[in-house]
Amino acid sequence: WIHGKRRPKFYPCIEQDDAEDEEDDEEEDEEKNEEHRGLNNDELNWIHGKRRRKFLQFIEQDDAEEMNESIMFVLGDDELKGVLLWLRGSDILKIKTVHDKFKNSPVISMLFDYAKEEIRYLHLGPMGSMPFVPKSNYLNNKEFWIYFLLRDRYGHYFKNLHTEKIVLRFAADELKSDKDVILAAVKYCGDALYYAADKLKSDPDVIRSAVRNNGYSLRFAADELKLDPEIVKIAVQSDEIALKCADEFKSDYGIVMTAVQSHPFALQYAADELKLNHEIVLQAVRRNAAALIYAADELKADRDFMIRAVQEHGVALKYASDELKSDRDIVRAAVAQSRDALYFAAMELRLELQ
């Protein structure tokens, strides 16, 4: 490591892109990324296992020719702690050589204790399903809770769970009033905001972090922050349902436009007058033709609007009024954009244009 033999290998191991693997997994990763909103690319790569596997293989291998001891031995406690915090508890415990070397280090020893506690919790069953508070020497330990809550970067504990299944409910009340603990919780599970103390539900930093992960967690924010345009904008960009919680902004053109640009089905929560707005609805249709189902009926029967809609997305013809499905110009425009649109035309035009 010091002489530079291992260092050049270490960084590519955790930073380089494996172009072939990523090209094969590109579509799968795109779907997975939607499930982990608010994470950066490095964190997503760890979740999907690409970097983590390379990292573990590297630090566990025994390359006797270059060095008898692991390169990790020359790292300081704080440096090593920063590295190990990227790993799951099970991965931390696998690194036996590091454990033997640092078993007398208070910093690393405590981290291994946390990892063991994490594994014990998992062996008790899915965290969300436990009806009781597990016995633990760390239930009132702030550092342990931050460590434990950050484990969700791997999606073990909070993925698609309801508020009654969030592990933060086991924390002591004083920890639920601690900003550092709550920030760690909401970073990967916005709905953990449900268990935060009231004073933190009025904290803009906490709410921003929560809605960035899950826009719908806006429902747990203090009323005054539901009126904050900046926070509402972040929320509607994160989750289409967030607009449902923002009653004061359902008639706000800018907020609703931001919402449908990210999530076209957010149109269903817009005020009625904006469901008649050509630009708002067209923006939603550009993202997904099915969003037109939430537009006002008058718009679906508006010839000028529907010509623009089918030019954006031919399949939007499906949601046009019956009269317009028999309009030759509209049907031709829809079919020119997408041959699939022909299926939604009136029968006489379908036979004519087939």
Disulfide bonds with the S-S distance in Angstrom:
none
